[in-house]
């Protein structure tokens, strides 16, 4: 039920824009070698959340088939 809601929400053009922005801000972001442990952990937490959203979207799309 939740995966289907994610697929509907992010399947719209506006949702695709949001996903692209989230990926750009997290998955495509590179920290410099002098990044602190806290910065690394914070970014990894963000990446984990975006990855969970992407997985839910994929599950919801598969449920609709």
C-alpha positions as CSV (number, residue, x, y, z in Angstrom):
1,X,0.0,0.0,0.0
2,X,2.7,2.5,0.9
3,X,4.9,1.5,-2.1
4,X,2.0,2.1,-4.4
5,X,1.5,5.6,-2.9
6,X,5.1,6.4,-3.4
7,X,4.9,5.2,-7.0
8,X,1.8,7.4,-7.7
9,X,3.3,10.4,-5.9
10,X,6.7,10.3,-7.6
11,X,5.4,9.0,-10.9
12,X,4.1,12.5,-11.8
13,X,6.2,15.1,-13.5
14,X,6.6,17.1,-10.3
15,X,7.6,14.0,-8.4
16,X,10.3,13.2,-11.0
17,X,11.7,16.7,-10.5
18,X,11.8,16.2,-6.8
19,X,13.6,12.8,-7.2
20,X,16.1,14.3,-9.6
21,X,16.8,17.1,-7.0
22,X,17.1,14.6,-4.2
23,X,19.6,12.5,-6.1
24,X,21.6,15.6,-7.1
25,X,21.8,16.7,-3.4
26,X,22.7,13.3,-2.0
27,X,23.7,10.5,-4.4
28,X,25.7,12.8,-6.7
29,X,27.3,14.8,-4.0
30,X,31.0,14.4,-3.2
31,X,32.6,15.5,0.0
32,X,36.1,16.7,0.1
33,X,38.9,14.6,1.8
34,X,38.8,16.9,4.8
35,X,35.1,16.2,5.5
36,X,34.4,15.5,9.2
37,X,33.0,12.3,10.5
38,X,29.8,14.1,11.3
39,X,29.5,15.4,7.7
40,X,30.1,11.9,6.3
41,X,27.6,10.3,8.6
42,X,25.0,13.0,7.9
43,X,25.3,12.6,4.1
44,X,25.2,8.8,4.4
45,X,21.9,9.1,6.3
46,X,20.5,11.3,3.6
47,X,21.6,8.9,1.0
48,X,20.0,6.0,2.9
49,X,16.7,7.9,3.0
50,X,16.7,8.7,-0.7
51,X,17.6,5.1,-1.5
52,X,14.7,3.9,0.6
53,X,12.3,6.3,-1.3
54,X,13.7,5.0,-4.6
55,X,13.2,1.4,-3.5
56,X,9.6,2.1,-2.4
57,X,8.9,3.7,-5.8
58,X,10.2,0.7,-7.6
59,X,8.2,-1.7,-5.4
60,X,5.1,0.3,-6.1
61,X,5.7,0.2,-9.8
62,X,6.1,-3.5,-9.7
63,X,2.9,-4.0,-7.8
64,X,0.9,-2.1,-10.5
65,X,2.1,-4.5,-13.2
